């Protein structure tokens, strides 16, 4: 898992679309990242808002360089937002259309 630094020197743990579960609060169900906010002020906060299956939105710190990061409070990724993989079925459908039309596949 590669961690990236933003221009504001924050190490971001969760990204928009990531799915998570909390180690100590199974009653919340799975959650999904619905909003990310990173302060442009030096030393400012980095927050992430999650919508859980219980219908509640909860906000957590999203900077791995702080002790208050949601990772250290028990949030774990269970699925990642992979937009490149989601394009693969579209590309396969296009190849199928090309074959039906007698065009060479790329």
Phi, psi and omega in degrees: 000112179275129178256138184250148172261137176275179178297340182263016179057043174248139176263109186276131178268308183253147178239160179306129179095345178298145176255142185222166170220152178259133184296328186253351184234068179298334181294341177289332186079191178284155178232163178227141177288121180248348180201140174239139175221126178234124182293143175271354178279129178305130182083002180287175185274164178228109187244155176224136179252131182241140174253120183261163181298337178284001177090358182265142171262135180230142183249135182226159172286139187240017182256111182296346179275003178245152178290343181272004182301144181301333177300315182286347176263007171106005177278132179230139177291137174241343176205150183247149174281107181242090184290333178292318180293328181289342178278340185303314179299327178294316180296322179294321178297320180296321178297320179298320178296319180297320180295318181295330180273356180081016178269148178290142177281144180287000000 
